[in-house]
Amino acid sequence: MSQELLNAAKDKMKKTEEALQRELGAIRAGRANASILDRIQVDYYGAATPLNQIASITIPEARVLMVSPFDKTALQDIERALMQSDIGISPTNDGNVIRLVIPMLTEERRKELAKQVKKEGENSKVVVRNIRRDLIDVLKKAEKSKEMTEDDLRNYETEAQKLTDASIKNLDGIVAEKEKELLDV
């Protein structure tokens, strides 16, 4: 039973790491990154459709995203969706493809984004620590109701701490990688 609880906590921590990775992927770093377009929905024949399902997104240059629609009639709809989105980049339409030129980030903006990355990392650490706390609460209740011994409880608490430490180390690595990407000019 307790091993199942540890595995469930480990899965939740892994999902927290993946969520942080996705969240940080949406932060622009002054380089072209197709993941900034992941949340864009295009009104395609009356249905909200993810951009990556109706167009291919390529990176021909370091700071350029190129959106090539599979159906050329959707070009205007894609352009409208990009203009209405929160990415803050004006699309350039040449009749066949849409280009998005990612502007260089100022030093001040890079530092702001680095702070935002750290904040997201801290929030994820809090989530991981809450998962550990909840797990330990369940284990203590099991020990109180004599489902496990005090020694078992200590062993499981140690295991829970090891899981937490490993997850926090992974989160720190994700944050450090994104900060490096942001602060490299």
C-alpha positions as CSV (number, residue, x, y, z in Angstrom):
1,M,0.0,0.0,0.0
2,S,2.7,2.5,1.0
3,Q,4.8,1.7,-2.0
4,E,1.8,2.6,-4.2
5,L,1.5,5.9,-2.4
6,L,5.2,6.6,-3.0
7,N,4.7,5.8,-6.7
8,A,1.7,8.0,-7.0
9,A,3.6,10.9,-5.4
10,K,6.5,10.3,-7.8
11,D,4.1,10.4,-10.7
12,K,2.6,13.7,-9.5
13,M,6.1,15.2,-9.0
14,K,7.0,14.1,-12.6
15,K,3.9,15.8,-13.9
16,T,4.8,19.0,-12.0
17,E,8.2,18.9,-13.7
18,E,6.6,18.4,-17.2
19,A,4.1,21.3,-16.5
20,L,7.0,23.6,-15.6
21,Q,8.8,22.6,-18.8
22,R,5.7,23.4,-20.8
23,E,5.1,26.7,-19.0
24,L,8.7,27.8,-19.5
25,G,8.6,26.7,-23.2
26,A,6.0,29.4,-23.8
27,I,8.4,32.2,-22.6
28,R,10.1,33.8,-25.5
29,A,13.9,33.9,-25.3
30,G,14.7,36.0,-28.3
31,R,15.1,32.9,-30.5
32,A,12.5,31.2,-32.6
33,N,10.8,28.4,-30.7
34,A,7.7,26.8,-32.2
35,S,6.3,26.1,-28.8
36,I,5.2,29.8,-28.4
37,L,2.6,29.0,-31.0
38,D,1.2,25.9,-29.2
39,R,-1.7,27.7,-27.6
40,I,-2.8,29.5,-30.8
41,Q,-6.3,28.5,-32.0
42,V,-7.4,29.3,-35.5
43,D,-11.1,29.7,-36.6
44,Y,-10.9,27.2,-39.4
45,Y,-14.3,26.6,-41.1
46,G,-16.1,27.6,-38.0
47,A,-14.1,25.4,-35.6
48,A,-11.4,26.5,-33.2
49,T,-8.4,24.4,-34.4
50,P,-4.9,24.3,-33.0
51,L,-2.5,26.1,-35.4
52,N,-0.1,23.1,-35.6
53,Q,-2.9,21.0,-37.1
54,I,-3.6,23.2,-40.1
55,A,-0.1,24.4,-40.8
56,S,3.5,23.4,-40.5
57,I,5.7,25.5,-38.4
58,T,9.4,25.7,-39.3
59,I,12.4,27.7,-38.2
60,P,14.4,28.8,-41.3
61,E,16.6,31.2,-39.3
62,A,17.5,31.6,-35.6
63,R,14.9,34.4,-35.1
64,V,12.2,33.5,-37.6
65,L,9.2,31.2,-37.4
66,M,7.6,30.3,-40.7
67,V,4.0,29.1,-40.7
68,S,3.0,27.3,-43.9
69,P,-0.7,26.4,-44.1
70,F,-1.6,23.0,-45.5
71,D,-4.7,24.8,-47.1
72,K,-3.8,28.2,-48.6
73,T,-7.3,29.4,-48.1
74,A,-6.7,29.4,-44.3
75,L,-3.8,31.9,-44.6
76,Q,-6.0,34.9,-43.6
77,D,-7.6,33.1,-40.7
78,I,-4.1,32.1,-39.4
79,E,-2.9,35.6,-39.8
80,R,-5.9,37.0,-37.9
81,A,-5.4,34.4,-35.1
82,L,-1.8,35.4,-34.7
83,M,-2.6,39.1,-34.6
84,Q,-5.3,38.5,-31.9
85,S,-3.0,36.3,-29.8
86,D,-0.9,37.3,-26.9
87,I,2.5,36.5,-28.4
88,G,3.2,40.1,-29.2
89,I,4.7,39.5,-32.7
90,S,3.3,41.0,-35.9
91,P,2.9,38.4,-38.6
92,T,4.2,39.1,-42.2
93,N,2.1,37.5,-44.9
94,D,3.6,37.0,-48.4
95,G,0.6,35.2,-49.9
96,N,2.0,31.7,-49.4
97,V,3.5,31.6,-45.9
98,I,3.4,33.7,-42.7
99,R,6.7,34.8,-41.1
100,L,7.1,35.8,-37.5
101,V,10.3,37.6,-36.8
102,I,11.2,37.3,-33.1
103,P,12.6,40.7,-31.8
104,M,15.8,40.7,-29.9
105,L,15.3,41.1,-26.2
106,T,16.7,44.0,-24.3
107,E,18.9,43.3,-21.2
108,E,16.2,44.6,-19.0
109,R,13.5,42.3,-20.5
110,R,15.9,39.3,-20.3
111,K,16.3,40.0,-16.5
112,E,12.5,40.3,-16.1
113,L,11.9,37.0,-17.9
114,A,14.6,35.4,-15.8
115,K,12.8,36.5,-12.6
116,Q,9.5,35.1,-14.1
117,V,11.3,31.8,-14.7
118,K,12.6,31.7,-11.1
119,K,9.1,32.5,-9.8
120,E,7.6,29.6,-11.9
121,G,10.3,27.3,-10.6
122,E,9.6,28.3,-7.0
123,N,5.8,27.7,-7.5
124,S,6.6,24.2,-8.9
125,K,8.8,23.5,-5.9
126,V,5.9,24.5,-3.6
127,V,3.7,22.0,-5.4
128,V,6.3,19.3,-5.0
129,R,6.6,20.0,-1.3
130,N,2.8,19.9,-0.9
131,I,2.8,16.5,-2.6
132,R,5.4,15.3,0.0
133,R,3.5,16.8,2.9
134,D,0.2,15.1,1.8
135,L,2.0,11.8,1.4
136,I,3.6,12.0,4.8
137,D,0.2,12.9,6.4
138,V,-1.4,9.8,4.8
139,L,1.5,7.7,6.1
140,K,1.2,9.1,9.6
141,K,-2.5,8.2,9.7
142,A,-1.6,4.7,8.5
143,E,0.9,4.4,11.4
144,K,-1.6,5.8,13.9
145,S,-4.2,3.2,12.8
146,K,-1.5,0.5,13.3
147,E,-1.4,-0.3,9.5
148,M,2.4,0.1,9.7
149,T,5.1,0.3,12.3
150,E,7.0,3.4,13.4
151,D,10.1,2.1,11.7
152,D,8.2,1.6,8.4
153,L,6.9,5.2,8.7
154,R,10.5,6.5,9.1
155,N,11.7,4.5,6.1
156,Y,8.8,5.8,4.0
157,E,9.3,9.4,5.1
158,T,13.0,9.0,4.1
159,E,11.9,7.7,0.7
160,A,9.5,10.6,0.3
161,Q,12.2,13.0,1.1
162,K,14.5,11.4,-1.5
163,L,11.8,11.7,-4.1
164,T,11.2,15.3,-3.2
165,D,14.9,16.1,-3.3
166,A,15.3,14.5,-6.7
167,S,12.3,16.3,-8.1
168,I,13.5,19.7,-6.8
169,K,16.9,19.0,-8.3
170,N,15.2,18.4,-11.7
171,L,13.1,21.6,-11.3
172,D,16.3,23.6,-10.5
173,G,17.9,22.1,-13.7
174,I,14.9,23.1,-15.8
175,V,15.0,26.6,-14.4
176,A,18.8,27.0,-14.8
177,E,18.6,25.8,-18.4
178,K,15.9,28.3,-19.3
179,E,17.7,31.2,-17.5
180,K,20.9,30.3,-19.4
181,E,18.9,30.4,-22.7
182,L,17.4,33.8,-21.7
183,L,20.6,35.5,-20.5
184,D,22.8,34.2,-23.4
185,V,23.0,36.9,-26.0
